[in-house]
Amino acid sequence: MKMLGVDVGKHAVVVGENVADMGEKLESYMKEILIKAITERDGAMVALSGGSMPAVVAPLLTRLDDINWSKVRLFVADERMVSISDVESNTGTYMNVLPETINQSFVHYGPIDNTAQCAKNYEEKIRKCTAEMDEGWPIFDLLLLGIGPDGHTCSLFPEHPVLKENNRWVAAVEDSPKPPPRRITLTLPVINRARNVAFISTGKKKGKLIQEIINGQNSSLPAAMVKPKSGNILWFTDKEAFTAFEDSANHL
């Protein structure tokens, strides 16, 4: 895949002139990965983050006309224990704007009354869709992740015990420091088995944080713990977000 970017250590950073330009680059990236997975493995497993991500990603998904969505399984990388009709629902936010042809690809997590049981149910559903594993962990073809101002990603928050989870694919979070408190999330061993991980972050406020993570200045941040075992990791940013470390990067 050829696109304007920079190499910063072990991280590849794709920089758009603005959010729209970054989106076009991200669209090409997603299309290439999905087509490759469907061609080589007859299907693709993708996990999407929520928060501000749907506003960026959903319009791009609708433009992927060449994708056979019946071959794609869409998951959420984390979810809040709220009704799918609630504005806080990651799944609901996507499904409200995506066409039915894509919505049919979503794998639903089930009842939300009991967080631990919901996490267990979702893990079982992931198992049923998993074609390949690495040491007992599922291999997603693509994870699209965001990053919060505290360095959290998915519902993996700084210093939270879930960061040390080494058995479950999906963990229950009962005490998220960010409301709503009850959530489920993919765990780090799952995230780090993915073939492709893309962080998406825009705007000046995230620039310094991205720099700290990419340069290894704060390894305690959850987003800094995302280190794919054998997969690829890319950062998609706009020029505003990239300003903080642009001068020290080497252009490809």
N, C-alpha and C positions, 0 to 999 in steps of 0.2 A: 504494500500500500504506500503510495507516494503522497505526502502532504507536508506543508510547511511545519517544521517542528524544531525542537532543540533537544540535545542530550544533556542531562544533568545527572552525572553519576550513573546509577543503575536505572534511573527513571527516564522515560521518554515523555516529553511534554509537547503536546500539540497546541499551537497558539492560533487563535482566530483573531482577525482584525477587530471583530466585535462579536457579540453573542450569536448573531445570525450566521456569520462566517464560521464560527466555531461549530454551530449546529450542522452546517453542511459537511464539515469534516467528520463530525461524529456520525452522521448519517451514512457516509461512505464506509466508515469503519464497521458499523453495525451490519450493513448489508454484506460486506465481504465475509465477516465471521459467520453470519447465518447461512449464507450460501455454501460456504465451505463445510460447515457442520452437517447440513442437510445432504450435501453431495457425498461426503465421506462416511457419515454415520447414520444417514437416513433420519436425522432429527436434531433438534437443538434445544438445549436447556438454558434459559436466561432468567436471571434474577434482577429485579428493578428496585431501586430505593425510592422512598417517598419524599416528604418534605417539599422542597422547591423543585425537585427533580421532574415530576410529571409535566410541569409547564414547559420544560425544555425538551424532554424525551418524547412525550406523547405525539406532538405534531410530526416528529421525525419518523416515528413508527408508522404513522398513517401514509407516509410517502414511499414506504418500501413495497412498491407494487409487485416486484419480482419475487417476493417471498411467498412460499406455500405455507401459510400459517397453520394448516392442519398438521404440519411436521414440527411445529414449535410449541414448547411448553414454557409458559410464563409464570414466574413466581415473584413474590415480593421478598426482598432481602430482609425486611422486618415489617412488622405490622402492629398497629395499636389495637388494643382490645376494645373496639367501639363498633357500632353497627356499620355495615358497609355503606349505608346511606349518610353516615356522619361525615362532615367535612374533614375530620381528622383521619379518616380511613385512607390509607395509601392505595389499597386495591380499588376502593370506590372512586377515588380521585382519577385514577387511570381510566376506569371503565366508563365514567361519565363522559369522557371526551373521545374515547377510541371507538371505532366501528365494531359491529358485532363480529365480523370476520376475525378480528384480532382478539376481542374479548373472549371468544370461545377457547382461546389458547391458555387462558388463566387457570391455574390449579388453585382451588380455594382451600383455605385452612380449616374451615368448619366452625362449629359453635365456639363462642368466646367467653362463656360463663366461667370456665376454669382455665386459667392461663397455662398451667403445666400440662393439662390434657390437650389444650389447643396446640401447644408446641409439639407434643407427642404425635398428635394426629397429622400435623403438617409434615413432620419428619417421615411418617409412614407413607404419605402421599409422594414425597420426594423419592423415597426408596422405590416405589412402584414405577416411577418415570426414569430412574437412573439406569443407563445402559452400561456405563463404565465407572469403576471405582479405583481409588488409590489407597491402599492400606486400610480399606474399610470406610473410606470417605467418598462422597459423590464428587463427580467431576462436572462442574457446570461449564458450558461453552463460553458464557459471557456473564459478568457481573457489572452492573452499572451502579456505582456508589457515589454518594455525596459526602460532604464533610461539614460538621457543625463548627461553630466558633470555639468550642471547647476541645476540638479535635476528635469528637466522636464520629463514628460511621456506623451505618445500620442502627441498631439500638445497643451498640457497644460503647459504654460511657467510661471516661477515665476512672481508674481505680475500682471499677465494679468487678465483683467476683466472677461474673460471666466471662470476663476476658481470659480466665484460666480454665474454662470448660474444655475438657479433652475427651469427652465421651459422646455427648449429644450433638446431633447435626443442627437441631433447632433448640434454642434455650428459651426458657420463660424468664421474663424480667417483671418483677412485681413492684419495684421501687425505682423506676426511672427518675432521674433528677429533673428531667424535662417532661411536663405533662403531655398526654395522660400517662400515669405511672405504670399501668399494666400493658406489657408488650411481649411479642415473641421476636426472635432474631436468629439469623444464621450465625453460627459460631465461627471463630477464627480458623480452626482446622478445615472447615468447609470452604471458607473464602479463599484460603491459601492453596486449595487444590484446583481452583478454577484455571481453565486454559487461558482466559483473557479477563483482565480486570481493568476497568476504566473509571477513574475518578473524574467527576465533572464539577468544576467550581469556577465561578465568575465574580467579578467585582473587586474593587480595591481592598475591601475589608478582609478578604481571604488570602491576600498576597503574602503577608508575613507568615501566616500559619502554614501555607503550602511550602514556603521556603524552609521553614524549620523541619518539616517532615521529609522533604526531598533531600536536604543536606544532612539528615541524621542528627539534628540538634536536639530533638526531643523524642527519644524512642519510647517514652511512656505513654504517648498519645495513641489511642486505639487505631487511628488511621495510619500511624507509623508502623503498626504491627501487621499491616497488610503486606505480606511478602510472599507472593505466589511461589510455591515450591519449584515448579517447572514451567509455569505459565508466564504470560507477558502482562506488564502493568503500564498503562498510559494515563497521563493527566491531560484532560481537555480544559483549556482555559481561554479567556479572552485577554487582550493586551492589558486591560486594567489589572486583572489578577496577577498577570505575569510581571508587572513592573517591579515588584519587590526583589526579584532575583534575575531579571533580564540581563543586567550588565555583566553578571558573572557566568552566564551560560554560553556555551559554544554552539553557534548555529550550525545546523546540519548542512 
